[in-house]
């Protein structure tokens, strides 16, 4: 039985302007990116998983979906909506992005296993996603999430809180922003 101590939050509200379609709807390896993202978080040990939608409204099995009516303003508003939709019993959340299909559940497990209040996956020594944030920081993360940025302003403001977790062995943070990115990922 899964614990509700660590929730999952998948940000999937964007329209995918450069891609030409909402990223949540894109298929990679026979699966929609939104479904891959939910599976990433579930298999990594998160429960429940909340998906923030906006440009596209889709049915997502195994997740709670919430709509960000202000999705066009950028990722910050989606992060705020998602954090606000988490159940009170969630002590922390792992935040993932819908457009990174090559990250494996081991990255989520590694973040949870780090036992930190703030943990960031690194690849090649660079901070990327997913990110784990303890509930005590939700309000400040939400306050600093403005425009098209998520938790980065909070992480920069509090370097003393951040535990970096090497995740090179748990996939790649390559993301899909353009049709060329999708074509490139399909060859990997």
Secondary structure, DSSP 8 states (H G I E B T S, - for coil): ---SSEEEEEEE----TTTTS-GGG-EETTEEHHHHHHHHHHHHT-SSEEEEE-SS----TTSEEEE-TTGGG-HHHHHHHHHHHS-TT-SEEEEEETT-TTB-HHHHHHHHHTT-SEEEEEETTEEEEEEEEEGGGHHHHHHH--TT--SHHHHHHTGGGEEEEE-GGGB------SHHHHHHHHT-
